[in-house]
Amino acid sequence: MQAVIQKWGNSLGIRIPNLYVKELCLKHGLSVDIVEKDGAIVIVPPKMNLESLLAQITSENAHASVETGTSLGNEEW
């Protein structure tokens, strides 16, 4: 896939195709690392961990608890 380098202010930039945006779960405002590796520019998205995922939970996006009924075997809750 090819992209065109464009001038943005005093910098240059490219648009990331939507295919990669969805596949890598990229979002507007997300910080990424840009590194040079063997003559190529590599954009590295942040690694997700439990702490960063839990920090995204708000009262607006948290779902209600789900009742699954009474236990049927030897489950311990």
C-alpha positions in Angstrom: 0.0 0.0 0.0 1.3 3.4 -0.8 0.8 6.8 0.8 1.7 10.3 -0.2 3.9 12.4 2.1 2.2 15.8 2.7 3.3 19.0 4.4 1.5 19.7 7.7 2.7 23.0 9.2 6.5 22.8 9.5 6.5 19.0 9.5 5.7 16.2 7.0 3.1 13.5 7.5 1.3 10.6 6.0 -2.3 9.3 6.5 -2.6 5.9 8.1 -5.1 3.8 6.0 -8.2 2.7 7.9 -7.3 -0.9 7.5 -4.3 -0.5 9.8 -6.2 1.9 12.1 -8.8 -0.8 12.8 -6.3 -3.7 12.9 -4.0 -2.0 15.4 -6.8 -0.2 17.4 -5.4 3.2 16.8 -7.3 6.3 17.9 -7.1 10.0 17.4 -4.7 11.4 20.0 -2.9 8.1 20.7 0.8 8.4 21.3 3.0 6.1 19.3 6.7 5.6 19.0 8.4 6.3 15.6 11.7 4.5 15.1 14.2 4.0 12.3 15.0 0.3 11.7 17.2 -0.9 8.8 16.4 2.2 6.7 12.7 2.1 7.3 10.4 4.2 9.4 8.5 2.0 11.8 5.4 3.3 13.8 5.0 1.3 17.0 1.6 1.5 18.8 1.7 1.3 22.6 1.4 -2.1 24.2 -1.8 -2.6 26.1 -1.6 -3.8 29.7 -4.3 -4.3 32.2 -3.6 -1.1 34.1 -4.0 1.1 31.0 -7.1 -0.8 29.9 -8.7 -0.4 33.4 -7.9 3.3 33.4 -10.2 3.7 30.4 -13.3 2.5 32.3 -15.7 5.3 33.1 -19.2 5.4 34.5 -20.4 6.2 31.0 -18.8 3.1 29.3 -19.1 0.5 32.1 -21.7 -2.1 31.6 -24.2 -3.3 34.2 -23.5 -6.5 36.1 -24.9 -9.6 34.5 -26.8 -12.2 36.6 -26.1 -15.8 35.5 -28.4 -17.5 37.9 -27.6 -20.0 40.6 -24.6 -22.3 40.5 -25.1 -25.7 39.0 -22.0 -27.5 40.2 -19.2 -26.8 42.7 -18.5 -23.2 41.6 -17.1 -20.9 44.2 -17.9 -17.2 44.0 
